Structure formats: C-alpha cells, structure tokens
Amino acid sequence: MRDIAGQTVEVPKKRKSDIVRDKKIKKEKKANPNQCEYYLVQKRRRCAMQRKKDRRYCSEHIALDDTEAATEVKEERVPCPLDPKHSVWAKDLKFHLTKCPAKPVESTDPWFERNRNSQLRNNSEDKDILENVIDGGVEVEKQEKKEREEEEVDINQSQMAKYIDILRKFNDKMSPMDVYVKHHPGLDHWHEEKANRKHIDQQSSLVGQLKEVNLLSPQLFYVEFGCGKGDLSRTVNKCILHDYKISQQEDEETLTIYGYGLIDRGEAPHPLDPVIKRSRIDIEHLDLDKFLESAAPKGVVGISKHLCGVATDLTLKLIFNSSILESKFQGLVVAMCCRHACNYKQLLSESKAFLALNGITNAQDFKYIKMIVTWAVCGPGNDSNHENQNHISGLTYAEREQVGHMARRLIDESRVYAVNKMIGEKFHAQMYKYAESSTTLENSCLRIYRK
C-alpha cells in the first residue's frame, strides 16, 4: 500500500520472474559496467555485447535507444535487407551483403535440391508413424502449424515441474552413459606443441573412434558436415598418413579414391585442393549422390565435430535419402551439440515416436525440453553459492545441471533409437561420451558403423 496525494493506492506486487530478472541485471551491471543493457527475454539475460559509455545499448540494439545521444547513431544504422532482425552500419552495407549468413544460397550447383532433406523420401510412414504410438493419433502437420517453433515458450512453474518429472522418469530407466576416450598417436606431435590441448584431445578421441571400427583408411572418402575450416578432416588425414605412411609418390592409385568432401553453410575459408570437394550449402538442400558423383568413392564415411542441433537430424535424413546407404556408406561419427537448436519438425519420425513413448508428444512439449537442455552447459553464472532458489524451476544449480543432462540424453537417445529402427539389420548405432566433461561439456558422440 502507498499513500499518494491523500489517497491510499495499492501497488501491484512484482512477479517472481521480474524480481529475478532485476537482480540478475544488477549483478551483470556490477560485473561489466559497459555491457549492453538490452534484455533478451527468451534467454533471460542481458545482451553480452559491449556498448559505449554514453549509450545504453550496443550497436546492434542502438535502434531501441531513445536518448538524444543515440539519435545520430541510429541514422547511421540500417536494417540488413537480407535479414531485418539485425542491423549494419550504412557505410559497411555493401560489404556486409557479400558475407551475411542470411545471404541466399546459390542454386547453380548440380547437387543443390531445395528442401531435399526436409523429410525422408519414399517413406510412407514418415507422416503416420506417431499415430501408432500416441493414443487417439496426432495430426503432426496440423500440430506443428499451430505450435510454430519460433514461438516463445510461456514459462510456467507447474509446467516446468511436469517436464522435470518426465525427464527424471526417463533417466531412471537408463543406465549411465559409457565413456570411451580414445587416442591416436598420429597427433602426439601436435599435442606436445599446444598449450591448450583440449581441442587436440577431442580430435584425437574422435579419430580413435573411427579407427576402432575400421573407419580410418585411405580406401575411404570422408564427408565432413558443418566443416568450418575443415579442421577435423585435416586431423583425420594426418592420422591416416601416420598409419599407412602413404604419399602421392608412393601410392597414386590409392589416392585417386581417397579424399574429403567439406560441407558448410558458411564461406569456404580455403581454396580447393585436388582431393577435396568443397561446397557452401545447407545440409537440408544437399543431394549427396550428385555431390559424390565426380569423386566416385568406393566407401563413404560421415564425420563432424560439434554438429549443431538440427543439422545432426538433417544429416541423418540426408544419408537415408541417398543411394550410398545400400553399399558405399560405411559409417558416421558425430560429436553432437546445441540441442536447444533442434527443430521438432526435422526430427526423424522414429525419433518423435521415441520421444512420445517418453512423454514428449508434440512440438510444445519439445520446446520445454529444448529450454531445459541448456541447463547442462550454461554454468552457474553469478550465483556464487550455486543454490539460486529463485529460479523458475525451484532447483539449485547442481540439480538443474543434472536435469539438463537428462534432457540432452533424451534427444540423443531418440536419434540412436531411430537409426537402429531404420537400418539396424546392417548397422550398429551407439552413443557414448567421447571426452571427459573437463575437456568439453559437449562430449556426446553418435557412432554408426556396419555390422
């Protein structure tokens, strides 16, 4: 209650979420006084970008600043015509358009087929499989239109408790995940040279995973998805050369079938190499058969280190949509990450079936799981005692971290389930930790190989 001009006025109480937000902002201001003040509602934190001392916001959010000091600056920023969600300095617009991630993919390559891997081809069960799992059936396409992935999750404490309970029940049914940390001697020299060895340790383990199931050979062609600079392919190449001691002079015939295909949505950072096929393309639009046509490989192996959320599911669809699955496909080793960036629509039907069997029956349920999965890697932040009883979940940091790992495993296990259901007669699919948590928090690996 407050007395204003002789009248008693009831002041509405702040919501618990608002109190938590205000406390968080105060802590962030104290820790970084020049941090952008724009509050990201969905991420429940302030923008991490830096601002100038006389402004409230960073250059990306300056358009929201109504102070006089920002007026001139706002006139210099223009929305990107390719994606108005971000802005750019007017003087840099021309250059920005050449490298903007939203730049349309050129469709001149023969292996480009728009939305080719959005769904499985020649699979009549792709749209109907859930009806056999969920009582009464679910019209998935209508559900997804109603509950678009872009919509923000309406956080509710009772709803949160419901999904935490679902995850704990799922976890009770699972045995602890196996840990297979491998090593390849071909990287020992690099390991000795590096001060920070975490990156090399991860690569060494992934190459070791390949070698363990006979997927490390100059007789194979490697396709790296989400390749970036092609670092993992470079590592695989070094280890193959170490094992087989081959060179162009010693074994030209072997090298005609040995090579790498590098797939990434970003710009190719290096020029093409004779044994490297490189393409800037979204996995969703890639026809793998046509991409491999000129390489004419005898055997194909997919590899990736920290392949982002939805890209992992699209990669699985890409393989299932390719003719290489019949004979040339030998296996896949993928270190997974970013489950919060998954898309319910792009999950394999069998993955959705697995989720449904464990209480996640639609896109709205999946949104909560995607939000919870971030707890596995988000860290304690400014919460020095790790207790934070004000969190919407009512859980301590340690408890949230555990539940986050449960959510992550639920999504990953759905992929293993799907692969074993679809090609289990010819292939093994397994998931395990390929590195310790002290090396990387994103330490889950999906491995597929022939029986």
Residue, then its C-alpha position, 0 to 999 in steps of 0.5 A: m500500500r502507498d499513500i499518494a496525494g491523500q489517497t491510499v493506492e495499492v501497488p501491484k506486487k512484482r512477479k517472481s520472474d521480474i524480481v529475478r530478472d532485476k537482480k540478475i541485471k544488477k549483478e551483470k551491471k556490477a560485473n561489466p559496467n559497459q555491457c549492453e543493457y538490452y534484455l533478451v527475454q527468451k534467454r533471460r539475460r542481458c545482451a553480452m555485447q559491449r556498448k559505449k559509455d554514453r549509450r545504453y545499448c550496443s550497436e546492434h540494439i542502438a535502434l531501441d535507444d531513445t536518448e538524444a545521444a543515440t539519435e545520430v547513431k541510429e541514422e547511421r544504422v540500417p536494417c540488413p535487407l537480407d535479414p531485418k532482425h539485425s542491423v549494419w552500419a550504412k557505410d559497411l552495407k555493401f560489404h556486409l551483403t557479400k558475407c551475411p549468413a542470411k545471404p541466399v544460397e546459390s542454386t547453380d550447383p548440380w547437387f543443390e535440391r531445395n528442401r531435399n532433406s526436409q523429410l525422408r523420401n519414399n517413406s510412407e510412414d514418415k507422416d503416420i508413424l506417431e499415430n501408432v504410438i500416441d493414443g487417439g493419433v496426432e495430426v503432426e502437420k496440423q500440430e506443428k502449424k499451430e505450435r510454430e517453433e519460433e514461438e516463445v515458450d510461456i514459462n510456467q512453474s507447474q509446467m516446468a515441474k511436469y517436464i522435470d518429472i518426465l525427464r527424471k522418469f526417463n533417466d531412471k530407466m537408463s543406465p549411465m552413459d559409457v565413456y570411451v576416450k580414445h587416442h591416436p598417436g598420429l597427433d602426439h606431435w601436435h599435442e606436445e606443441k599446444a598449450n591448450r590441448k583440449h581441442i587436440d584431445q577431442q580430435s584425437s578421441l574422435v579419430g580413435q573412434l573411427k579407427e576402432v571400427n575400421l573407419l580410418s583408411p585411405q580406401l575411404f572418402y570422408v564427408e565432413f558436415g558443418c566443416g568450418k575450416g575443415d579442421l577435423s578432416r585435416t586431423v583425420n588425414k594426418c592420422i591416416l598418413h601416420d598409419y599407412k605412411i602413404s604419399q602421392q609418390e608412393d601410392e597414386e592409385t590409392l589416392t585417386i579414391y581417397g579424399y574429403g568432401l567439406i560441407d558448410r553453410g558458411e564461406a569456404p575459408h580455403p581454396l580447393d585442393p585436388v582431393i577435396k570437394r568443397s561446397r557452401i550449402d545447407i545440409e537440408h538442400l544437399d543431394l549427396d549422390k550428385f555431390l559424390e558423383s565426380a569423386a566416385p568413392k568406393g566407401v563413404v564415411g560421415i564425420s563432424k565435430h560439434l554438429c549443431g542441433v538440427a543439422t545432426d537430424l538433417t544429416l541423418k535424413l540426408i544419408f537415408n535419402s541417398s543411394i550410398l546407404e545400400s553399399k558405399f556408406q560405411g559409417l558416421v561419427v558425430a560429436m553432437c551439440c546445441r540441442h536447444a537448436c533442434n527443430y521438432k519438425q526435422l526430427l526423424s519420425e522414429s525419433k518423435a515416436f521415441l520421444a512420445l513413448n517418453g512423454i514428449t508428444n508434440a512440438q510444445d512439449f519439445k520446446y520445454i525440453k529444448m529450454i531445459v537442455t541448456w541447463a547442462v552447459c550454461g554454468p552457474g553464472n553469478d550465483s556464487n553459492h550455486e543454490n539460486q532458489n529463485h529460479i523458475s524451476g525451484l532447483t539449485y544449480a547442481e540439480r538443474e545441471q543434472v536435469g539438463h543432462m537428462a534432457r540432452r540424453l533424451i534427444d540423443e537417445s531418440r536419434v540412436y533409437a531411430v537409426n537402429k529402427m531404420i537400418g539396424e539389420k546392417f548397422h550398429a548405432q551407439m552413443y557414448k561420451y567421447a571426452e571427459s566433461s573437463t575437456t568439453l561439456e559437449n562430449s556426446c558422440l553418435r557412432i554408426y558403423r556396419k555390422 
